[in-house]
């Protein structure tokens, strides 16, 4: 009744001999598995197979529940530190007006400030498809405006009736510039 996940412990170990490591990490030498199990039992601890593919397998005397608990805590801490990069989307039109452009650009800046990547989409309708350069101009203007804060990860590309561009924030760009930018936007208002 061997478990699928984790190392084999105590009676689950199938090898006849093993290289034994003590509780303190010292090498005790080669032992038969029964003798190693007896040593672990005398200390009220578990015999854990930590390197099953070695020749002979390496086993360690330890408190398996405590070891498993520590592993779970480390895994939880690693998951907590993981950064999930979001991809937000902002849609523009090729004939966007200055006020709308500014508002949407500020939304893109807000997403970038929070560390998200932004997929900028230009949507074409009807006869606008005949002039994709207008959409390209909007994307190039946006890329130019965002240059101090973001890099273009994916150049503008046409897909059906839409044109896409992907921008990602530059690390540290908002640290000192955010204070200046906020002060400038307050002056404008």
Secondary structure, DSSP 4 states (H G I P E B T S, - for coil): ---SSS--BGGG---SEEEEE-TTS-EEEEEEHHHHHHHHHHTT-EEEEEETTSSSPEEEEE-HHHHHHHHHHHHHHHHHH--PPPEEEEEEETT--HHHHHHHHHHHHHHHHTT-EEEEEEEP-GGGGGGHHHHHHHHHHHHHHTTTTEEEEEEEEEETTEEEEEEEEPTTHHHHHHHHHHHHHHHH-
